[in-house]
Amino acid sequence: MKAVDLAVIGGGAVGAACARAAALRGLEVVIFEPGPESAAASPASAGMLAPQIEAGDGVLVALSVRARDLYEPLALLLEESTGITIGFWRPGIAAIAFDEPEAERLKDEVAQQRQAGLRCDWLEADEVHERWPGAASGCCGALFAPEDGALDPDALTRACLADARRLGATLRAERVTAVETANGLVTGVATTSGKTASEQVVLAAGVWSPRIAGLPRPLPVEPVRGQMAATAWPAATPPAILYHDHGYVLARAADAVLGSTMERAGFDCRVTNDGLAQIFRGAVRLLPKLANQAVQRMWAGLRPMTPDGRPIIGPDPEIGRLWYAAGHGRNGILLAALTGEVIADLITRGETDADIAALRVDRFKPQTAASRKP
């Protein structure tokens, strides 16, 4: 049986972006996605594009800003080719300070980002209240990243899959159980329905990536639960994205998306009363009018986290034609499009102009279960 050019394991945002980018370059692509999974990270995401707000890792800042900036032209291309609007908007994001030490830290961050050539402003408390009336009462100011924004993660995934299929990719509702190799090269994948020969394989299965058999190394990707909720957006309140201490309030159409927890709960994706209480406390602090809004829905997803918080992107050093696009953690939506471009360039050109040296799969030392930090 003739081998396909590329098998992509996983049809979430990252896998869909890899499939689209490869199909755009003329490869015959098969995407293996078994179907809706309640614990999947992509549909559970808020879709924030916030590299300057969550800029703790200097290694990722430049890549993340580049990734964010891909979405404005991509949104137009996807709408033109598929008719799907991915909800891209760029209102800027404000990281709020509620005490003076936090304000000083954020002011330092503003200075560092400006020195790096990024647009970033410090807003005093009165400027915060003028821009967003009723928001963040008692705040000491905010870091404002005017080029950060958000999109609809479910729409992004659907649009990338639709465009990949328009370009000839095939979507199979099968679960991959193993990567097949021979003589140091990938030969295909095994699924619950049989085997598919493939010249190249991309592993983009989120928290389930380490469960694929046949990998040449253990993948240090673990699930971290993120619980979220949604209410109506308060009437007569300008739409905004407000952030504090990993919690946020994000306007999406008529809704307010509230998030998020970071919990090591294994593969348990249940919503808890404690989680909801934590989210709501943080959200009401950012936007007090939310206290009068009823929670309309609650959900949770499992983020694929690595020990250093950076994704695993690039080739396997031992098995030829095996590529990783995994472990994106909180940044899966932000980095999805760029990951797709990087992987497609590596496959078709053998190189990429993005610096992914710090994202190699072999940067991790093997750990025993007893040596892992809780």
Secondary structure, 3 states (H helix, E strand, C coil): CCCEEEEEECCCHHHHHHHHHHHHCCCCEEEECCCCCCCCHHHHCCCEECCCCCCCCHHHHHHHHHHHHHHHHHHHHHHHHHCCCCCCECCCEEEEECCHHHHHHHHHHHHHHHHCCCCCEEECHHHHHHHCCCCCCCCCEEEEECCCEECCHHHHHHHHHHHHHHCCCEEECCCEEEEEEECCEEEEEEECCEEEEEEEEEECCHHHHHHCECCCCCCCCEEEEEEEEEEECCCCCCCCEEEECCEEEEEECCEEEEECCCECCCCCCCCCHHHHHHHHHHHHHHCHHHHHCCEEEEEEEEEEECCCCCCEEEECCCCECEEEEECCHHHHHHHHHHHHHHHHHHHHHCCCCCCCHHHCHHHCCCCCHHHCCC
